[in-house]
Amino acid sequence: MIFKRRLIYSALVSAAVLVASIIIPIVPCRKSAALYPPIYKWTLCSLNPDKVSSLNSVTEYFGYTTTLTDSFLLTIIISFVLAMVFFHFTARRKKR
């Protein structure tokens, strides 16, 4: 598969994963009550801004960030890299 096609397909896959993460909960996150010391519990979360509750709870997306902007960027980057690796190893080259 040509590198240009891999880039295009990987971009499409990462865009689809981003849209899917807004609709269905597929992003790993950990939640805790806003108490000291926090006791986190791992679960799957949605990146829908309407469903984010900031009252008395702390949500860390990917176990790394609490902001939606960073989690959007992480979702795009991780899915793009995984798609590039997948297409690199599964796509066959044309024999001439």
Residue pairs with C-beta under 8 A, 6 or more apart in sequence:
1 87
1 91
1 92
1 93
6 84
6 87
6 88
6 91
7 84
9 83
9 87
10 80
10 83
10 84
10 87
11 80
13 79
13 80
13 83
14 75
14 76
14 77
14 79
14 80
14 83
15 76
17 26
17 75
17 76
17 79
18 47
18 72
18 75
18 76
18 79
20 26
21 27
21 46
21 47
21 75
22 46
22 47
22 48
23 46
23 48
24 46
25 43
25 44
25 45
25 46
26 44
26 46
27 44
27 45
27 46
27 47
27 61
27 62
27 71
27 75
28 42
28 43
28 44
28 45
28 61
28 62
28 63
29 42
29 43
29 44
29 45
29 59
29 60
29 61
29 62
29 63
30 40
30 41
30 42
30 43
30 59
30 60
30 63
31 40
31 41
31 43
31 45
31 57
31 58
31 59
31 60
32 38
32 39
32 40
32 41
32 57
32 58
33 39
33 56
33 57
33 58
34 56
34 57
34 58
38 58
40 60
42 63
45 59
45 61
47 61
47 68
47 71
47 72
47 75
49 68
52 59
52 68
58 66
59 66
60 66
61 68
61 70
61 71
61 74
62 71
62 74
64 70
64 74
65 71
65 74
